[in-house]
Amino acid sequence: MVVEYASAGTGIGIIRLNRPERLNAVTPALVDGILEAFDAAQADGARVLVLAGAGRAFCAGWDLKEPPLQETADESRARLQRLQDVTRRTMDFDGPVIAAVQGYALGAGAEFAFGCDLIIASEDAVFGFPEVDVGLSSTNGITALLPRMVGIVRAKELTLLGERFDAARAYDLGLVTRVVPVGAHEAAALEIAERLAAKPAAALRLAKRLLDAGMQSTVAQALDAEVDAAMTTLDTGENADAAARFRSR
């Protein structure tokens, strides 16, 4: 299996890219595996996901050593839309998705990581957007996400020059949540996942939804959306339960 899904505790699932001999480089089968893993996580009732890579790398981008695909223009478009579904499913998932990154996270690999809600990077993580250098185009919404994360000037620097950058610079740019010692990335991601899974489910889901929607809305739209979300949390009863636990501390 080029992608594996497993339960990692109550309400927690882990999706692991599993082509370590190819640094988890992207193929159509790997994309299909990721999307199937999201289906498995939903069926499993997972409320928090960790996205990780087996072996020495998170994901080294599209596998350029694979034979060129023989496909029509319509088939190419369908394949690319399928690739875009990785970010769609990550953003649509009913809870936080945490990337646990080690080694290379290049091209589509960087895009998979930065499409997640939180990113834990090992000190040996190396990021980059080499698409222009190899005559390809960016995917997975990074042309919208990256400027919002680092600003348009830095986004153009990272994508046009295609230079690789380490975990420390990614942290300085605001692209990663935490930098941890080599080998500690999955444990750190799972520790955060456990903390998140213990929170009221509806409030956690809505917080993600509001923040993602807020990037594309006006303040006036955000004000209305916040009221709708607040009404939902009141209806669930989670607020009363959480308040009672807080008072008992």
C-alpha positions in Angstrom: 0.0 0.0 0.0 1.5 3.3 -1.0 -0.6 5.1 1.6 -1.6 3.7 5.0 -4.3 4.8 7.4 -4.4 3.7 11.0 -6.2 4.8 14.2 -3.7 6.5 16.6 -6.0 6.9 19.6 -9.5 8.0 20.5 -10.6 10.3 17.7 -7.2 10.4 16.1 -6.1 9.0 12.8 -2.8 8.9 11.0 -2.3 8.9 7.2 1.2 7.8 6.3 2.7 8.1 2.8 4.4 4.8 2.2 6.9 4.9 -0.7 10.0 5.4 1.3 12.2 3.9 -1.4 11.1 6.9 -3.6 11.0 9.5 -0.7 7.2 9.2 -0.9 7.2 10.9 -4.3 3.8 11.6 -5.8 2.2 9.3 -8.4 -1.5 8.9 -9.3 -1.7 5.9 -7.1 -0.3 7.8 -4.1 -2.9 10.6 -4.7 -5.7 7.9 -4.8 -4.3 6.4 -1.6 -4.4 9.7 0.2 -8.0 10.3 -0.8 -9.0 6.8 0.2 -7.3 7.3 3.6 -9.5 10.4 4.1 -12.5 8.2 3.4 -11.2 5.7 6.0 -10.6 8.4 8.6 -14.2 9.7 8.1 -15.6 6.2 8.4 -13.4 5.6 11.5 -14.9 8.7 13.2 -11.5 10.4 13.4 -11.7 14.1 14.5 -8.0 14.9 14.2 -5.6 13.6 11.6 -1.8 13.5 11.3 -0.3 13.4 7.8 3.1 11.8 7.8 5.7 10.2 5.5 7.5 6.9 6.0 11.3 6.8 5.9 13.7 9.7 5.4 11.3 12.2 3.8 7.8 13.5 4.1 7.2 13.8 0.3 9.8 14.8 -2.4 7.2 16.0 -4.9 6.1 14.5 -8.1 8.0 11.4 -9.1 9.9 12.6 -12.2 11.5 9.2 -12.6 8.2 7.6 -13.4 7.6 7.0 -17.2 5.7 9.9 -18.8 2.0 9.5 -18.6 0.3 8.7 -21.9 -3.0 10.6 -21.6 -5.3 12.9 -23.4 -5.8 16.6 -22.4 -9.1 15.6 -20.7 -7.3 12.8 -18.8 -4.6 15.2 -17.7 -7.1 17.7 -16.4 -9.0 14.9 -14.5 -5.7 13.7 -13.0 -4.8 17.2 -11.9 -8.2 17.8 -10.4 -7.7 14.6 -8.5 -4.4 15.9 -7.2 -6.2 19.2 -6.1 -8.7 17.0 -4.2 -5.9 16.4 -1.6 -6.1 20.0 -0.5 -9.9 20.1 -0.9 -10.2 17.0 1.4 -7.7 18.5 3.9 -9.6 21.7 4.2 -13.0 20.0 4.2 -12.1 17.5 6.9 -14.2 18.0 10.1 -11.2 18.7 12.3 -7.6 19.8 12.3 -5.1 18.0 10.0 -1.5 18.1 11.3 1.5 17.6 9.0 4.5 15.8 10.6 7.4 16.7 8.3 10.9 15.3 8.1 13.4 15.4 5.4 12.3 16.6 2.0 8.9 18.4 1.5 9.3 19.6 -2.0 6.8 20.7 -4.7 3.5 18.8 -4.1 5.0 17.6 -0.8 5.4 21.1 0.4 1.9 21.9 -0.9 0.4 18.9 1.0 2.1 20.1 4.2 1.2 23.8 3.9 -2.4 22.8 3.1 -2.7 21.4 6.6 -3.9 23.3 9.7 -0.8 22.8 11.7 2.7 21.8 10.6 5.3 20.2 12.9 8.7 20.2 11.2 11.8 18.2 12.2 15.0 20.1 12.3 16.1 18.2 9.2 13.1 19.3 7.2 13.8 20.9 3.8 11.1 22.7 1.9 10.9 24.1 -1.6 8.8 24.8 -4.7 10.9 23.6 -7.6 8.0 23.5 -10.1 9.2 26.4 -12.3 12.7 24.9 -12.5 11.3 21.6 -13.9 8.8 23.3 -16.2 5.7 22.5 -14.1 3.1 24.6 -12.4 2.2 24.9 -8.7 -0.9 22.9 -7.5 -3.0 22.3 -4.4 -4.0 25.9 -3.9 -0.6 27.0 -3.0 -0.8 30.1 -5.2 -3.6 31.3 -3.0 -2.5 29.9 0.4 1.2 30.9 0.2 0.7 34.7 -0.3 -1.8 34.7 2.6 0.8 32.9 4.8 3.9 34.9 4.0 2.8 37.8 1.8 3.0 38.2 -2.0 6.7 39.3 -2.1 7.9 36.3 -0.2 5.6 33.9 -2.0 7.0 35.1 -5.3 10.6 34.7 -4.0 9.9 31.1 -2.9 8.1 30.0 -6.0 9.9 31.9 -8.8 13.4 31.2 -7.5 12.6 27.7 -6.2 15.3 27.8 -3.6 15.1 25.2 -0.8 14.8 26.4 2.7 15.2 24.7 6.1 12.8 24.3 9.0 14.3 27.3 10.9 13.5 29.6 8.0 10.1 28.1 7.5 9.4 28.8 11.2 10.6 32.4 10.8 8.4 32.8 7.7 5.4 31.6 9.8 4.9 28.5 7.7 5.4 25.9 10.4 3.9 25.7 13.9 6.9 24.1 15.7 10.4 22.9 14.9 11.4 19.8 16.9 14.5 17.6 17.2 15.2 15.1 14.4 13.0 12.1 14.8 10.5 13.7 17.1 8.1 15.1 14.5 5.5 12.3 14.7 5.5 12.1 18.5 5.1 15.9 18.7 2.3 15.9 16.1 0.5 13.1 18.0 0.8 14.9 21.3 -0.9 17.9 19.8 -3.5 15.7 18.2 -4.3 14.2 21.6 -4.8 17.7 23.0 -7.0 18.7 20.1 -9.1 15.5 20.2 -9.9 16.2 23.9 -11.5 19.5 23.1 -15.3 20.0 22.4 -15.7 18.6 18.9 -18.2 21.1 17.4 -16.2 24.1 18.7 -13.0 22.7 17.3 -14.6 22.0 13.9 -16.2 25.5 13.7 -12.9 27.2 14.7 -11.2 25.7 11.8 -14.1 26.5 9.5 -14.3 30.1 10.6 -10.6 30.7 10.2 -10.4 29.1 6.7 -13.5 31.1 5.6 -12.2 34.3 7.2 -9.3 34.3 4.8 -11.7 34.9 2.0 -14.3 37.0 3.7 -14.9 40.6 4.8 -15.0 41.5 8.4 -18.7 42.0 8.1 -19.1 38.5 6.7 -16.9 37.1 9.5 -19.0 38.9 12.1 -22.2 37.2 10.8 -20.5 33.8 10.5 -19.2 34.0 14.1 -22.8 34.5 15.3 -24.0 31.5 13.4 -21.1 29.4 14.8 -21.8 30.6 18.3 -25.4 29.6 18.0 -24.3 26.1 16.9 -22.0 25.7 19.9 -24.9 26.7 22.2 -27.1 24.1 20.6 -24.6 21.3 21.1 -24.4 21.8 24.9 -20.7 21.4 24.7 -20.2 24.9 26.2 -22.0 24.0 29.4 -20.1 20.7 29.8 -16.7 22.4 29.1 -17.6 25.2 31.5 -18.4 22.7 34.3 -15.1 20.9 33.7 -13.2 24.3 33.8 -14.9 25.3 37.1 -14.0 22.0 38.7 -10.3 22.5 38.1 
